[in-house]
Amino acid sequence: MTATESIAFRDAERERTADALGMWVFLISEAMLFGGLILIYTAARIHSSETFGEASRHLSVLLGTANTAILITSSLTMALAHWGLQGERPKTSVLSLLATAVLGTAFLAIKGYEYFEEAQEHVAPVLGLPFHWQGAHELAARHFFQLYFAMTGLHALHLFSGIAVVLGIAASWNWANPSNHLRRVRAVGFYWHFIDIVWVILFPLLYLVSRA
C-alpha cells in the first residue's frame, strides 16, 4: 500500500466513524422523543387500564398486523440494498431501494385508510374532528386516541421522510460509480431500521397489550 493509499484509507475510516457517530446521536435523540411519548402512554394506561383496553378494541388488529409485516419486509429490502452495494451489485441495490419505498408507501396508505375509518367512527380527536364515545370515562378514552394519533402520526411522518430520502438516492443514482452511494445507503438504512423498530414496539403497545 502506497502512502497515498494509506492516507485515503484512513480518511475513509474517519468518514465512516463520523457518519456512524452522527447517526447514532440522531437516533438516540429520536428514541428519546418516542420514549417520552411511550412513557406518557404507559402511565396513562396504568391509570385508566380498563378504558384504554376498551378503546384499543376500536383499532384494527388486521390492518396493524399487515402493516407490521410490510415494515419487517421493508427492513429486509433495505438490508438487501446495502448488501448489493457491498457486493458490487448496483442494480440489486436500486431495485431494493425502490421496493423499500413502495413498501413504505403501502404502509402509509393502509395507515391513512385506518385513520379514515377511525374518523368515520368519531374516535379521532384531532384537527377539530368530532369525538363521540359510547362507553364510560370519555376523557380517558379521548386521552387514549390522542396518544395513539400522536405516536402513530409521528411515526408516519418519520416514515414519509425516510421514503423521500430513499427515492432521492435512487433518483440520483450514479451508475458509473455506484460505490459513492454506500455512505448514504448505510445512513438511511440505520434510520429505516429504527423506524421499523419503533413500529414493532408501538403495534403491541397500542393494538394488543391494552386488550388483555
SULHUDA-V85957 format. One record per pair of residues at least 24 apart in sequence whose C-alpha atoms are under 10 Angstrom apart, sorted by the first residue. I is the first residue (numbers start at 0). J is the second residue. Records with the same first field share a line. If there is no record, write none. Layout:
I=J  J
This chain:
14=182
15=182  185  186
18=182  183  185  186
19=182  185  186  189
21=186
22=185  186  187  189  190
23=186  189  190
25=190
26=189  190  193  194
27=193
29=157  190  193  194  197
30=193  194  197
32=150  153
33=149  150  153  154  197  201
34=197
36=146  147  149  150
37=146  147  150  200  201  204  205
39=146
40=142  143  145  146  147  150  204  205
41=204  209
43=139  142  143  146
44=139  142  143  209
45=209
46=139
47=136  139  140  142  143
48=139  209  210  211
49=136  139  140  209  210  211
50=134  135  136  137  138  139  140  141  142  143  209  210
51=136  139  140  141  142  143  144  205  208  209  210
52=140  143  205  206  207  208  209  210  211
53=134  135  140  143  209  210  211
54=122  132  134  137  139  140  141  142  143  144  205  206  209  210
55=140  143  144  147  204  205  206  207  208  209  210  211
56=205  206  207  209  210
57=116  117  120  122  144  206
58=113  114  116  117  122  144  147  205  206  207
59=113  116  117  206
60=202  203  205  206  207
61=206
62=106  109  110  112  113
63=106  109  110  113  198  201  202  203  205  206  207
64=199  202  203  206
65=105  106  109
66=102  103  105  106  107  108  109  110  198  199  202
67=106  195  198  199  201  202
68=102  106  199
69=99  101  102  103  104  105  106  195
70=99  102  103  105  106  158  191  192  194  195  196  198  199
71=102  192  195  196  198  199
72=98  99  102  103  195
73=98  99  100  101  102  103  106  191  192  195
74=99  102  103  188  189  191  192  193  194  195  196
75=99  192
76=100  102  188
77=165  184  185  187  188  189  191  192
78=184  185  188  189  191  192
79=188
80=181  184  185  188
81=180  181  182  183  184  185  186  187  188
82=181  184  185
83=181
84=177  178  179  180  181  184  185
85=178  181
86=178
87=177  178
88=177  178
89=172  173  174  175  176  177  178  180
90=174  177
92=169  177  180  181  184
93=165  166  168  169  170  172  174  177
94=169
95=165  169
96=162  165  166  167  168  169  184  188
97=162  165  166  168  169  170
98=165
99=161  162  165  166  191
100=158  159  161  162  163  164  165  166  169
101=162  166
102=162
103=155  158  159  161  162  191
104=158  159  162
106=155  158  159
107=155  156  158  159
110=151  152  155
111=152  155
114=148  152
117=144
123=147  148
124=148
125=149
143=205
144=205
146=205
147=201  204  205  206
150=197  198  201  205
151=197  198  201  202  205
154=194  195  197  198  201
155=194  198
157=190  191  193  194
158=190  191  193  194  195
160=190  191
161=187  188  190  191  194
162=187  191
165=191
